[in-house]
Every structure is written in structure tokens, then in C-alpha cells.
């Protein structure tokens, strides 16, 4: 029996929005819901499988305006593969029908309407018995350069929009997670992210969605050199300095963290289709990968005293902007599942 089976939590999810993010007319065609569910369900390592999937409410996966009957069909597809649904990524970006969180009143209302629709869907999936836990993911839906035209005022606007989103979430019994990435204005560095969370000041509702690929770039000050943690002359041959930088980063953001993407990164960025350049997601065994996945995940899953945070019941792998050849290769998901199991082996628990 695999050692991983001795731990019930965290559950292991696949963020199947990798089949749609960065896909489209100017890139590769998206992979449909059934394709992504099939590759997830087929993965197996020593008898261990993925426990669930996380969804983005965009076609061809789940349309944000899907009817109750449509959602029932999605739930049945997921349940038929012995999976559950966890986190939902609200399509708050302008190309998906949303709007900038610091934009005009009309744009901010479009942002909030997408949050409202996502929360409704989250509740419906709970009612259908397919969603035991999870959050609704958001970001600022604006680039750092636009934000930088008036940083203080724009951060205030984003915070105000996020507070309204919190009110919507509370009304649905949901929680939100703001995913920090170098491509989202006001969230593009660890200090800017922390400032925004503190301005919103709704830790009971809004948390930080950590992605190990993106937070590695936080330490390097990509898009915000003034907030760099690692020294300019630092070398990758000094892993202890990297550990200290990650400890500094997570000391500030871990208390806010309510969602975690386990990931690998080669310290570079990548953009695809309509998605701006952000932390490059690599396959777990990429020879250029800079992260010791199981070890570095511990910075997010354990407190400074070594105790487990148990702040969320599942973790996910995000393969955003992987090529379709990689996404449809069964070995990709076996390797990813093995990496996820190694995290649970090191930092798992058995009580809820």
C-alpha cells in the first residue's frame, strides 16, 4: 500500500482549466471538459488517483450562464469518474465578460456580476453533492502597467471592489481566494499583494491563493524589482538563500492563504493566447525546474513552528499553458500525481 494512503488530507485535485487558459484562435484549440476529466481520472500511482478537479466557468467546460440542468450534467460527468469539484475560478476578466476591478463603475459591476454567478454555481454544485469544499478564485483583472498609473488610488479601487465581492460571497456561504501573479496589477508582488489583502481586511472571507510557480517569481521581484527578496547577485547554487526568501514570503502571506497550487517553475515567464506573461508552469520533473516541490510546498502547508496549518482541505496542480500534446499525454498526469502524492506524504494529515 502506498504511504500516501495513510493521509486523508489534503485531497489531490487537478485544475482542469489548463485545457482552456491560453487556448483559442491565436493559440491551440481548447480541450473540452470530457477530455480533461478523462486524463485526470486515468492517472494512477500505486493505486492512488486524483480526488477531484477544479473548474473555470468558461466554455467549452462550464459556461458562466449554465442552467441548473447544465450544471447537473456536469456534476454527473464528474461523479461518473469518481471525482469531486473543488475551487471555481470566476471569469472576471474583460474577454470573458467581466471587467477590471479598478475600472469604471460599469466594469467593476461586470466583475462583481461574474463573482455572483460563480458563487451561485458553487452553491449549486454543493447542493448536487459533488462539491465538498473549495473557494471561488479571483484576481484584479488588470495589468501592472495600467495599475501603475496611479498605484495608491488603484489599489484602493481594487480593495473596494474586493470588499463588495466579499459581501456577495458571504451571501452565498462562500469564500474567495485572490491569486497573486506577476501579471495582475496590485497583486504583482508579495508586498503589493499583502497590502491589498490588508486593505480589504476580510480575512474571514478573502484569502490568498498561492501558486508555487508565481510566488517563486515574487522572490525574484519580477515586475516589481523594488520588492525583490533574493539578492541581485544571488545564484541558484545557493539553495539555503532560496529557503530563507521563501520563508520571508510565506511568513507574510501564509496566514492569509486559503488555496494552494502545487507547481514547478524554471524562474521564467510564459504567455499564451490572450493570457499575459506570468510564472511559467513546468512539468514536475523538468530538468530546469528550480523548486524542490515537496520541500517547498511545506512553506505554505506548515507554520513556522512546523505544525500543519490545515487551512484548506485540497491542493491542486495547475498546468496552465501546457501544450495540448503535454496535456493529452497520460504520463504527464502520472508524473504530476506522483509529485502531489509526495507533498501529501510530507505534509498530510488524517483528521478533517
N, C-alpha and C positions, 0 to 999 in steps of 0.2 A: 504494500500500500504506500502511495506517495505521502511524504511527510506533510505536503500541503493540505492533505485531507484532515490533519489534526486541527486545523484552524478553520472556523466557520466564516470569520470576517478578516479583512474586508472582502466582500464579493468581488468577482472579477468581471468587468464589463468591457465591451468594445464600443467605442464611439463611431457608429457606422455612418456618421456624417462625412467620414473620409471618402465616401462614394459620391458626394455631391460638392464638397467645398473645393473650389479651384477648378471645377469642371465646367464645360459649356462650350459655346460656339468657338471661342478663341483658345480652347484647350482641348482636352479629351472629353468624350461623351460621359455623362454621369452613369454610375452603376445603380440599378434600381434596388428597391427595398428587398426583394426576394434574393437577389444576388448577394447582398451584404449579409442578410440573415443566414444564408446557406453557408458562406465561408466561415462565419462566426460559429455556427452550430457544429460544423465539421471538425473544427480544431480540437485536438486531444493530445494531452501529455500525460502518460502513465495513468490513464483513466480519468484525468481531470479535464473538465470542459469550462468554457466561459459560462458564467451565470446569467449574464444579461447584456443588453445593448442600451446605448444612449442615443437619442434621436434629435435631429434638427427638423423643424416643421417647414420644410420646403419640398416641392415636387422634384423628382418623382418618388420621394419617400412618403412624407405625410404633409399634405397641403395644410397651410395655416387655417384655412376656412373649411376644413374637412367636416362633414356631417357626423352625427353620432353613429350612424350606420357605417360610415367610412372608418371611424376610429375602432368600432367593434371588429371590423375585418382586419385591421392592423393588429389589434390585440390577439385575435385568433391566430394570425400568422406567427406572431412571436411565441405564443403559448404552445403552438404545434411543434416548435423546435426546442421546447423545454427551456425557454429563456424568459426573462422579465425585462421590463423597461425601467430605466432609472432617470437620469437627468434629461431634460429637454432644453435644447438651445433655441431661444426665441429669435426669430428672424427680424431683428430690429434695424437692419441695415437698409439704406435707401433703395438699392437694387431689388431688395426682397419685399418692399412695401413699407418699410419703416422709415426712420428719419434720424438725423443727428440728435444726440442727447443734449447738445448745446446750441441747436439750431433755432430757427424761427418757432413761434408758438405752434404753427401748423406741423412743422417737422417733429417737434417734441411730442405733440399729440399722436402722431403716427407711430412714434417709438412706443409710447405708452399703450396704444391700442394693440400692438403686437405682443406686448407683455401680457395684457389682459387675455388675449386669445390663447396665448401659450399656457397661462395659468388655468384657464378653462379646460384645455386639453389635458393638462397634468391631472386635474381633479377627475376628469372622465376616465382616464386610464386607471386611476386608483379604484374608482367605482367598478370598473371591469375586472378588477382583481389581478392586474398584470403589472402594477407599479407599486412595489412595497416601500420605496424610498427614493430620494433624489431631490434635486433642486432645479430651478429654471435659470439657465445661463444668460448673462447679458454682457455688453460692453458699451463703450461710449459712441460707437458707430461714427467716428470722425477721426481723421488722420492727425498726427502730431503737428505737422506744419500749420494746418488751419487752427488748431488749438493754440499754437504758439503766438498767434497774432495778438492775443490778449489772455495770457495764461491765468491770471487770478480770476478775471470775470468769467472766463470759460469754464474753469473748474467749479466755480460757484453755480453756473447753469447746469452742468452735468450733475452736481450733487443734488440740486433741487429736483431735477428730473428723476434721479435715482430714488429720492425720498418719495416722490409720487408713485414710482413703481413699487416701492415697499408697501405703500398703502394698498395698492391693488393686490399684491401677493398675500398680505395678511387677510384680506377679504376672501381669499380662496384657500387659506390654510397652507400656503406655500412659502418657501424660502427662495431667495435669489442668490446667485453667485456671479460676481464680476470677474471676468477672466482677464488678467493682466497680460498684455502683449505689447511688444515694442511698436506695433502698427496702430495702436489705439490712443488717440490724444487724451492726455490727462491720466493715462494708465500705462504710459510707455517706459516708465522707470519705477523702481521699487519705492523710491521716496514719493514720487507723484501718486503712485497707487495708494500708498499709506495715507497721504494727505487727503485724497478723495474719500477713502473709507471713513476717515475720522470726521470729515465734513458732513458726510451723510449721517453718521452717528446712529446707525440702526443695526448694530451687531446681532440683534435678535432676529433680524430678517435678511440683511445683506451681508454676505461673506465674500471671501476671496477665493476665486477659482485658480488654483496653482497648476501650471503646466511646466513640467521639468525642463522642456526644451526652451520655453520662453523665459523662465526665471534664470536659466544659465546665462542668457544674454543680458539680463538685468545686472548681473555681477560684472559684466564687461562694459556696461554703460552705453550699449548700442542705442543710438537715437537720443541719448541723454548722457554725454560724457562727464558732465558735472556730478552725476550720481554713480559713477563707476566705483565699485568696491575693490576689485582686483587692481594691484598696481600696474601702471602703464608698462613697466619693464618686466612684468611677471611672465614666467614660462610655464607651459603645460607640464614640464618636467618636475614641477613643484606641487604635487597634489595636496600637501598639507595646507598651502595657502588657499587653494580652492575650497577645501573643507572649512577654513576659517571664514571665507567670503560667504559661503552658503549658510554658515551658522549665523552670521550677521544679518543676512537677508531674511532667513526664516525666523529669527528671534523677533523681528518686527511684524512679519506677515502671517506667521503660523497661528497666532491667536485669533486671526480673522478667517482662517482657511476652513471652508466647508465643502470643498471639492478638490480632487487631485487627479490630474492626468499624468500617468507614468509615461515617460518618454525618453528617447535618446536624441542627442544633438551633437553636431560636429563643430559648433561655435560659428556657424554661418547662418545666413538667412535665405529664404526662398519665397517667391511669389508665383502664383499660377492663376490663369484666367483673370477673374475680377478681384482676386484676393491679393492685397498688397504684400510686400515682403515682410516676413515675420520669422520667428525662430524656425529653422529647418527641422522637420521631423525626420529622423533617420530610423532605419531598421535597428532592432536592438543589438545585433552583432556587427554593425557597421564598423569596419576597421578604423574609421576616422572618428568614431564616437568618443566624446570626451567624458561621458558620465559612467560611473560605476552604478548601474541602475538600482540595485537592491540597497547598496550602502547609502547612496544619496537620497533615495526615497525616504530614508529614515529621518532626514532633517525635517520632513513635513509630517511624518507619522508619529514621531516621538517628541516629547517635551525635552527641555534642556536637561532635566534630571534623568532622562532615559525612559520615563514612563510613557505608555502609549496614550495618544490624545483621544483615540476613538471618536473623533469629531465627525466622521462620515462612515457609512456602512458599506460603500463600494468605492473602488478605484477604477479608472478606465484607461485604455490605451487609445491615443488619438493619432491616427495615421494620415492626417490632413496633407494633401498634396503628394501622397504616394502616387506613382503612376498606376494605371489600370492593370498593367502586367504584374506589378507587385501585389496589388490588392486582390487579384484573382488567383494568385499562386498559393495553394494550400500550405506550403511550407512557411510562407510569411506568417501565417496566423499561429502555426505551431511554435515558431520561434518567439513570437510576441507573447503567447500564452505562457511559455516557459519562463520568460522574463517576469511576467506578472506573478507567477507562482513563487518565483524567488523572492519577490517583495513580500508576499504573504507569509512565506516561510520565515522571513527575518523579522516581520513586524505585525504578524497576525494575532488574532485572539478568538476566543470561542464563546464568549458571552456577549449578548447584544448591548 
